Amino acid sequence: MGKNHCFAALLVVLLLLFTAVTHAQTAEEPYKFFREFAGLNEDQIAAVHSGKAVARVVDLHTPDEVFVFGVVYVAAAPEGYVKLASDIEALRKLPNYLAIQKFSDPPQLSDVDAFSLTQQDLQELKRCKAGDCEFQLPSEAIEDFQRSLDWSAPDVADKANRLAQRMALQALLNYRQGGNRALGAYRDKKHPAAVAETFASLMAGWTALPVYLPELNRYLLEYPTAESENVETVFYWEKVNFGLKPTFRIVQKIIYREPDPIDPVYAVAEKQVYASHYFQTALDLTVCVKDPQRPGFYLITLKGSKQAGLTGLKGSLVRKVAVGKTRSSLERVLLTIKQKLESAQ
């Protein structure tokens, strides 16, 4: 079985476990899943059982795609995680988060007042041109920075920040009106990356999602035309340090609650709308799986992304560092979430 199919099989079993174990507990699960499909060894499974956070990289044939699996046992109710996931301000205290701000409804320019470019960002934008830029932008945005800014002016940083803030807001407004297609294409590299096509390609690997969570799958692909009473969505921007440099991202957080009077199903998806570096597209899926042998639940996360600059000799070295940081940061985040939820009991 190819590695892409291995990941698809992992997701199939994760969602099967997610939907089946919550309704019909078995003594073998979720440990069989951890062993046979997540690829955890017995020491890692024992670590998870004892309350430690464990994350591992899922290797694929395509070097520009990164998938990371993580899990931690939480001695609390899954509703606590849903409440925490709904609290955007709580993310500010998690590892690797440098800044975060929820957007108003409808979004306003004042929502991005706290965002500012770094000196490294400014230097990258100064040298930026279509097809050769360290900052991830569509060609029209690259042209705006070069045409409208006097890079020798003493107030160039302030003007660049205001322009970046307006562009970020416009990208979100475009997405809210036209969905994935309205996001256009990044033209910072030689080969343009159409956001809608890149996201659809990433979603193609999540083969179980339309089978077990069709509402959520449709919402992710067809927003804003898709509607669901079981979905709550919010937008926020964040400045994170998951890669080699701080990255500005706009994220759509989708909280899915499948109503069930006995065992409600919970899932949280975080879909990238825009990122200034690295991530051409990204989707994080977190599910809550109850432990059949004791109170509490397993918090299981799959982080999938398609990233630029991970191919070739230099790219392979960058990829090694990037995926290593993603794996270790996921472990820290899961452990922090566990501690927050258990201390609130």
Residue pairs with C-beta under 8 A, 6 or more apart in sequence:
1 9
2 61
3 58
3 59
3 60
3 61
4 60
4 61
4 62
4 205
6 58
7 58
7 60
7 67
7 205
8 205
8 206
8 207
8 208
9 37
10 37
10 38
10 39
10 58
10 69
10 302
11 205
11 206
11 207
11 208
11 209
11 302
12 207
12 208
12 211
13 33
13 36
13 37
13 208
14 33
14 37
14 38
14 208
14 287
14 300
14 302
15 208
15 209
15 211
15 212
15 213
15 287
16 208
16 212
17 29
17 30
17 33
17 289
18 212
18 265
18 267
18 287
18 289
18 300
19 212
19 213
19 265
20 29
21 29
21 30
21 289
21 290
21 292
22 263
22 265
22 289
22 290
23 260
23 262
23 263
25 290
25 292
26 292
27 292
27 293
29 292
30 289
30 291
30 298
30 300
31 45
31 49
34 40
34 44
34 45
34 48
34 71
35 42
35 45
38 56
38 69
38 71
39 56
39 58
39 69
40 48
40 54
40 56
44 54
44 56
47 54
48 54
48 71
48 72
48 73
48 298
49 73
51 72
51 73
51 75
51 338
52 72
52 335
53 70
53 71
53 72
53 330
53 331
53 332
53 334
53 335
53 338
54 70
54 71
54 72
54 331
55 68
55 69
55 70
55 71
55 327
55 328
55 330
55 331
55 334
56 68
56 69
56 70
56 327
57 66
57 67
57 68
57 69
57 323
57 326
57 327
58 67
58 68
58 69
60 67
63 310
63 311
63 315
63 316
63 319
64 306
64 307
64 308
64 310
64 311
64 315
65 202
65 205
65 304
65 305
65 306
65 307
66 303
66 304
66 305
66 306
66 307
66 310
66 319
66 322
66 323
66 326
67 205
67 302
67 303
67 304
67 305
68 302
68 303
68 323
68 326
68 327
68 330
69 300
69 301
69 302
70 300
70 301
70 303
70 327
70 330
70 331
70 334
71 298
71 299
71 300
71 301
71 334
72 298
72 299
72 334
72 335
72 337
72 338
73 291
73 296
73 297
73 298
73 299
73 338
74 80
74 81
74 296
74 297
74 298
74 299
74 337
74 338
74 341
74 342
75 294
75 295
75 296
75 342
75 345
76 296
76 297
76 341
76 342
76 344
76 345
77 297
78 266
78 288
78 290
78 297
79 266
80 341
80 344
80 345
81 266
81 268
81 286
81 288
81 297
81 299
81 337
81 341
82 255
82 257
82 266
82 268
82 288
84 90
84 337
84 340
84 341
85 253
85 255
85 268
85 286
86 232
86 234
86 255
88 100
88 101
88 102
88 234
88 236
88 253
89 100
89 102
90 340
91 97
91 100
91 236
91 238
92 99
92 100
93 336
94 333
94 336
94 337
95 329
95 332
95 333
95 336
96 240
96 241
96 242
96 329
96 332
96 333
97 238
97 239
97 240
98 239
98 240
98 241
98 246
99 114
99 115
99 238
99 239
100 236
100 237
100 238
100 239
101 111
101 112
101 114
101 115
101 236
101 237
101 238
102 111
102 234
102 235
102 236
103 111
103 172
103 234
103 235
103 236
103 237
104 110
104 111
106 173
106 176
107 169
107 172
107 173
107 176
107 235
108 169
109 165
109 166
109 169
111 169
111 237
112 165
112 168
112 169
112 237
113 165
115 161
115 164
115 165
115 168
115 237
115 239
115 248
116 161
117 125
117 157
117 160
117 161
117 164
118 246
120 245
121 135
121 276
122 156
122 157
122 160
124 133
124 134
124 135
125 133
125 135
125 145
125 160
126 151
127 133
127 134
128 134
128 135
128 137
128 142
128 145
128 146
128 188
129 142
129 146
130 139
130 142
130 143
130 187
130 188
131 187
131 188
131 189
131 190
132 188
132 189
132 190
133 142
133 188
133 189
134 188
134 277
135 188
135 276
135 277
136 186
136 188
136 275
136 276
136 277
136 278
136 280
136 308
137 145
137 167
137 186
137 187
137 188
138 184
138 185
138 186
138 187
139 187
141 167
142 187
142 188
144 163
144 167
145 160
145 163
148 159
148 163
149 156
149 159
149 160
149 163
150 156
153 159
168 237
168 248
168 250
168 274
171 183
171 250
171 273
171 274
172 235
172 250
172 273
172 274
174 182
174 183
174 184
175 182
175 183
175 252
175 273
176 224
176 235
177 224
178 224
179 196
179 222
179 223
179 224
179 225
180 195
180 196
180 199
180 200
180 221
180 223
181 196
183 195
183 196
183 273
183 274
184 194
184 195
185 192
185 193
185 194
185 195
186 192
186 193
186 195
186 280
186 308
188 308
189 308
189 309
193 280
193 308
195 280
195 281
198 280
198 281
198 306
199 271
199 281
199 283
200 221
201 306
202 281
202 282
202 283
202 304
202 305
202 306
203 209
203 217
203 220
203 221
203 283
205 304
206 217
206 283
206 285
206 304
209 216
209 217
209 220
209 285
210 217
210 218
213 256
213 258
213 267
215 228
215 230
215 231
215 256
215 258
216 228
216 231
216 254
216 256
216 267
216 269
218 226
218 228
219 226
219 228
219 231
219 233
219 254
220 254
220 269
220 271
220 283
223 233
223 252
230 256
230 257
230 258
230 259
231 254
231 255
231 256
232 254
232 255
232 257
233 252
233 253
233 254
233 255
234 252
234 253
235 250
235 251
235 252
235 253
235 273
236 250
236 251
236 253
237 248
237 249
237 250
237 251
238 248
238 249
238 251
239 246
239 247
239 248
239 249
240 246
240 247
240 249
241 247
242 325
242 326
242 329
243 277
243 278
243 322
243 325
243 326
244 278
244 318
244 321
244 322
244 325
245 277
247 275
247 276
247 277
247 278
247 279
248 274
248 275
248 276
248 277
249 272
249 273
249 274
249 275
249 276
249 279
250 272
250 273
250 274
250 275
251 270
251 271
251 272
251 273
252 270
252 271
252 272
252 273
253 268
253 269
253 270
253 271
254 268
254 269
254 270
254 271
255 266
255 267
255 268
256 265
256 266
256 267
256 268
256 269
257 264
257 265
257 266
258 264
258 265
258 266
263 290
266 287
266 288
267 285
267 286
267 287
267 288
268 285
268 286
268 287
269 283
269 284
269 285
269 286
270 282
270 283
270 284
271 282
271 283
272 279
272 281
272 282
272 283
272 305
275 282
278 305
278 307
278 308
278 309
278 322
279 305
279 306
279 307
280 305
280 306
280 307
280 308
281 305
281 306
282 303
282 304
282 305
282 306
283 303
283 304
283 305
284 301
284 302
284 303
284 304
285 301
285 302
285 304
286 299
286 300
286 301
286 302
287 300
288 297
288 298
288 299
288 300
289 297
289 298
289 300
290 296
290 297
290 298
291 297
291 298
299 334
299 337
299 338
301 330
301 334
303 326
303 330
307 319
307 322
309 315
309 318
310 316
310 318
310 319
310 322
